[in-house]
Amino acid sequence: MNYISNKKMNQKIITTKKPKIILQVYHNYIQYTKEQKSFNDRKEQTVWRKNTVSKSGFFKDDKLTISKTAYSKDLLNCDIVVLNDFNRKDALLQEKKRWKNELIISKEKSDGTITKALQYTQYFSFTKNNTGKFQIFQLKKNNSAIEIHLLYHLFEIGKPKRENFKLCNLELNVPIEIKINGKLDHTLSHGGERIYKEHCYIFHLIGKSDEFELLQEPFKDATKRIPKPEKVINLMKPLY
């Protein structure tokens, strides 16, 4: 049975009926114009940093800690909890440029104004056919394995077109990097100049948990070390 119990005034513990898969994903999205087409012009933006300040959650001793504001009842019935962290300090600005980005959420301030923010914690449930959409990918459950498939979309990825296919299986504690790029001409980007897109992800399956600690904000941000990928799936193409 799911239950919530108070431990401290600013802390709650939730226990779920079934363990949830905990998937850490690091994002590095870049959108640029022809002035930055040379790799040297954007080298600092594309290289993974050693560490990042995380606001998504922390997994330790089979327990996941997240903020109370990140909690949703979807946690109780989901299959996967995704922790999103970002390589760049201007991640919010870059992610705003994307096509229909589910990582951008609206928040209302006390004065009634609406601001945009990054969604650091997400909850995914597999549908009847055991699939779930995540960014430009399809997560599929095949027996005990979690597969990642490409989910191509012109406005999200750009040209050249790629066929949808299985990219990999996620293995416990085996970080996998996936890289893909594309371009959109001005006729497709509503009168603007040609834009280039570069998506880089590190997927890190870090375990399972049926115990979740909720902490009251504000609390100190903590640093995570971005893991060095053990495998790189490179879907990058020359863009002219």
C-alpha positions as CSV (number, residue, x, y, z in Angstrom):
1,M,0.0,0.0,0.0
2,N,1.3,3.5,-0.8
3,Y,1.6,5.7,2.2
4,I,3.1,9.1,3.3
5,S,4.6,9.5,6.7
6,N,6.0,12.7,8.3
7,K,9.6,12.5,9.6
8,K,10.3,16.2,10.0
9,M,8.5,19.4,9.5
10,N,10.2,19.8,6.1
11,Q,10.5,16.2,5.1
12,K,8.2,13.4,4.0
13,I,8.8,9.8,3.0
14,I,6.7,8.0,0.3
15,T,6.8,4.3,-0.2
16,T,5.4,2.8,-3.3
17,K,3.9,-0.7,-4.0
18,K,6.5,-1.4,-6.7
19,P,10.0,-0.2,-7.2
20,K,10.4,2.5,-9.9
21,I,13.2,2.6,-12.4
22,I,15.5,5.6,-11.8
23,L,16.9,7.0,-15.0
24,Q,19.4,9.9,-14.9
25,V,19.6,11.9,-18.2
26,Y,22.1,14.7,-18.9
27,H,21.1,17.1,-21.6
28,N,23.2,19.4,-23.9
29,Y,21.1,21.1,-26.5
30,I,22.5,23.7,-28.8
31,Q,20.8,25.7,-31.6
32,Y,23.0,28.1,-33.7
33,T,23.2,29.9,-37.0
34,K,25.9,29.8,-39.7
35,E,28.1,32.2,-37.8
36,Q,28.8,29.4,-35.3
37,K,28.9,26.6,-37.9
38,S,32.6,26.0,-37.3
39,F,33.2,23.5,-34.5
40,N,35.8,25.8,-32.9
41,D,33.2,28.6,-32.5
42,R,31.0,26.4,-30.3
43,K,33.6,24.0,-28.8
44,E,33.0,25.3,-25.3
45,Q,29.3,24.7,-25.6
46,T,29.5,21.1,-26.9
47,V,32.1,19.7,-24.4
48,W,30.6,17.9,-21.4
49,R,31.6,19.5,-18.1
50,K,33.0,17.4,-15.3
51,N,30.2,18.5,-12.9
52,T,26.8,20.2,-13.0
53,V,24.7,21.8,-10.3
54,S,21.6,19.5,-10.0
55,K,18.1,20.4,-9.1
56,S,16.5,17.1,-10.2
57,G,17.1,14.7,-7.3
58,F,19.6,12.4,-5.7
59,F,19.7,8.6,-5.6
60,K,21.6,7.1,-2.7
61,D,21.2,3.8,-0.7
62,D,18.3,2.8,-2.9
63,K,16.4,5.9,-1.9
64,L,15.5,8.9,-4.2
65,T,15.4,12.4,-2.8
66,I,13.5,15.1,-4.7
67,S,11.9,18.4,-3.8
68,K,8.3,18.6,-2.6
69,T,7.5,20.8,-5.6
70,A,8.7,18.1,-8.0
71,Y,6.4,15.5,-6.5
72,S,3.3,14.4,-8.4
73,K,0.9,11.6,-7.7
74,D,2.1,10.3,-11.1
75,L,5.0,8.9,-9.0
76,L,2.7,6.3,-7.4
77,N,1.7,4.7,-10.7
78,C,4.7,5.4,-13.0
79,D,7.3,2.9,-14.2
80,I,10.3,5.3,-14.6
81,V,11.4,8.4,-12.8
82,V,13.6,10.5,-15.0
83,L,16.0,13.0,-13.5
84,N,17.0,15.7,-15.9
85,D,20.2,17.7,-15.5
86,F,21.9,20.0,-17.9
87,N,25.4,20.6,-19.1
88,R,25.0,24.4,-19.8
89,K,24.3,27.2,-17.5
90,D,22.0,28.8,-20.1
91,A,20.0,25.5,-20.5
92,L,16.7,27.3,-20.0
93,L,17.4,29.7,-22.9
94,Q,18.5,26.9,-25.2
95,E,15.6,24.6,-24.3
96,K,13.1,27.4,-25.0
97,K,14.3,27.3,-28.7
98,R,13.2,23.8,-29.2
99,W,10.1,22.5,-30.9
100,K,7.2,21.9,-28.4
101,N,9.6,21.1,-25.6
102,E,8.0,19.2,-22.7
103,L,10.9,20.1,-20.4
104,I,9.7,23.7,-20.3
105,I,6.9,24.3,-17.8
106,S,5.0,27.5,-16.8
107,K,5.1,28.8,-13.2
108,E,3.0,31.5,-11.7
109,K,4.6,33.9,-9.2
110,S,2.8,35.4,-6.2
111,D,2.2,38.6,-8.3
112,G,0.4,36.6,-10.9
113,T,3.1,36.8,-13.6
114,I,4.0,33.7,-15.5
115,T,7.6,32.5,-15.9
116,K,9.1,29.6,-17.7
117,A,11.2,27.0,-15.9
118,L,12.9,23.7,-16.6
119,Q,11.2,20.4,-15.5
120,Y,13.9,18.5,-13.7
121,T,11.8,15.5,-12.6
122,Q,9.5,13.5,-14.8
123,Y,7.4,10.4,-14.4
124,F,6.7,8.0,-17.3
125,S,4.4,5.0,-17.5
126,F,4.6,2.5,-20.3
127,T,1.4,2.3,-22.3
128,K,-0.3,-0.9,-23.3
129,N,2.3,-1.5,-26.0
130,N,5.0,-0.9,-23.4
131,T,6.3,2.3,-24.9
132,G,6.7,5.9,-23.7
133,K,7.9,9.1,-25.5
134,F,10.8,11.0,-24.1
135,Q,12.2,14.0,-26.0
136,I,13.3,12.7,-29.5
137,F,13.2,9.1,-28.3
138,Q,10.8,6.2,-27.6
139,L,11.5,4.3,-24.4
140,K,10.3,0.7,-24.8
141,K,10.1,-2.1,-22.3
142,N,11.0,-5.5,-23.6
143,N,10.7,-8.1,-20.9
144,S,13.2,-6.8,-18.3
145,A,15.1,-4.6,-20.7
146,I,14.6,-0.9,-21.4
147,E,15.2,0.0,-25.0
148,I,15.8,3.4,-26.5
149,H,14.5,4.0,-30.1
150,L,15.0,7.1,-32.2
151,L,11.7,9.1,-32.8
152,Y,12.5,11.3,-35.7
153,H,10.6,14.6,-36.2
154,L,11.6,17.2,-38.8
155,F,11.0,20.3,-36.7
156,E,12.7,18.8,-33.6
157,I,15.8,17.3,-35.3
158,G,15.9,18.9,-38.8
159,K,17.4,17.5,-41.9
160,P,18.7,15.0,-43.0
161,K,15.9,12.7,-42.1
162,R,16.8,9.6,-40.1
163,E,14.8,6.4,-40.0
164,N,13.4,5.3,-36.6
165,F,15.3,2.4,-35.2
166,K,16.5,0.8,-31.9
167,L,19.6,2.6,-30.6
168,C,20.5,0.6,-27.5
169,N,19.5,-1.2,-24.4
170,L,20.0,0.5,-21.1
171,E,22.2,-1.4,-18.7
172,L,22.6,-0.6,-15.0
173,N,25.4,1.8,-14.3
174,V,26.5,1.9,-18.0
175,P,26.3,5.6,-19.2
176,I,25.5,5.9,-22.9
177,E,25.9,9.0,-24.9
178,I,23.6,9.7,-27.9
179,K,24.4,12.5,-30.3
180,I,22.4,13.8,-33.3
181,N,22.2,17.0,-35.3
182,G,20.2,18.6,-38.1
183,K,19.3,21.8,-39.9
184,L,16.2,23.7,-40.8
185,D,16.0,26.1,-43.8
186,H,14.3,29.4,-43.5
187,T,11.3,28.3,-45.4
188,L,10.5,25.8,-42.6
189,S,11.5,28.1,-39.7
190,H,8.8,30.8,-40.5
191,G,11.0,33.3,-42.4
192,G,14.1,33.1,-40.2
193,E,17.6,32.2,-41.4
194,R,18.9,28.6,-41.5
195,I,19.3,27.2,-38.1
196,Y,21.4,24.2,-36.9
197,K,20.5,21.9,-34.0
198,E,22.7,19.6,-32.0
199,H,21.3,17.2,-29.4
200,C,23.6,15.4,-27.0
201,Y,22.3,13.2,-24.2
202,I,23.9,10.9,-21.6
203,F,21.5,8.2,-20.4
204,H,22.5,6.6,-17.1
205,L,20.3,3.9,-15.5
206,I,21.2,4.2,-11.8
207,G,18.8,1.7,-10.1
208,K,15.4,1.2,-8.7
209,S,13.6,2.6,-5.6
210,D,10.4,2.2,-3.7
211,E,11.3,4.8,-1.2
212,F,11.2,8.5,-1.9
213,E,12.2,11.4,0.3
214,L,10.5,14.8,-0.3
215,L,12.4,17.8,1.0
216,Q,10.9,21.3,1.4
217,E,12.4,24.0,-0.8
218,P,14.5,26.1,-0.7
219,F,17.4,23.7,-0.1
220,K,20.9,23.8,-1.2
221,D,21.7,22.7,-4.7
222,A,24.2,19.9,-4.9
223,T,26.8,19.0,-7.5
224,K,26.7,15.9,-9.6
225,R,29.6,14.5,-11.6
226,I,28.6,13.9,-15.2
227,P,29.7,10.4,-16.0
228,K,32.0,9.6,-18.8
229,P,30.0,7.5,-21.3
230,E,31.1,3.9,-21.8
231,K,29.4,3.9,-25.2
232,V,28.7,6.6,-27.7
233,I,26.0,6.4,-30.4
234,N,27.0,9.0,-32.9
235,L,24.2,10.0,-35.4
236,M,25.8,13.3,-36.3
237,K,25.9,14.2,-40.1
238,P,27.9,16.8,-42.0
239,L,25.7,19.9,-42.4
240,Y,26.2,22.1,-45.4
